[in-house]
Amino acid sequence: MQKIDKQNLPPDQIIYDNKGLQEFLKISAGKAALLRKNGKLAYSKDSHTGKIWYKLSDILEYLDSCYYGRFK
């Protein structure tokens, strides 16, 4: 299997599983579930396995929604 170089892919083609999201944002499984439940973070879910996936572009959009600019 060929390894994919994530650095050359656009954010909408970089995928994280639930564990990867937790490691990336340094959050718990419960916090990840809460973000999904409250509609704050878009995700995909496999109907057979229940596995959850996130696009990096959606993660970045969530982070932008939490952004506070610096004070002047």
URMOKA-V410117 format. One record per pair of residues at least 12 apart in sequence whose ideal C-beta (glycine too) atoms are under 10 Angstrom apart, sorted by sequence separation. I is the first residue (numbers start at 1). J is the second residue. If there is no record, write none. Layout:
# URMOKA-V410117
i = <I I>
j = <J J>
This chain:
# URMOKA-V410117
i = <42 43 19 41 42 18 21 44 18 21 42 43 25 36 42 43 41 42 18 36 41 33 35 42 21 32 41 42 40 41 21 32 40 41 35 41 18 40 40 16 18 35 15 25 24 21 18 21 24 18 19 20 21 17 18 20 25 17 18 21 24 16 17 18 20 16 17 21 25 15 16 21 25 15 16 20 14 15 16 14 15 21 13 14 16 12 13 14 16 11 12 13 10 11 12 14 10 11 12 14 9 10 11 11 12 11 6 11>
j = <54 55 32 54 55 32 35 58 33 36 57 58 41 52 58 59 58 59 36 54 59 52 54 61 41 52 61 62 61 62 43 54 62 63 59 65 43 65 66 43 45 62 44 54 54 52 50 53 56 51 52 53 54 51 52 54 59 52 53 56 59 52 53 54 56 53 54 58 62 53 54 59 63 54 55 59 54 55 56 55 56 62 55 56 58 55 56 57 59 55 56 57 55 56 57 59 56 57 58 60 56 57 58 59 60 60 56 61>
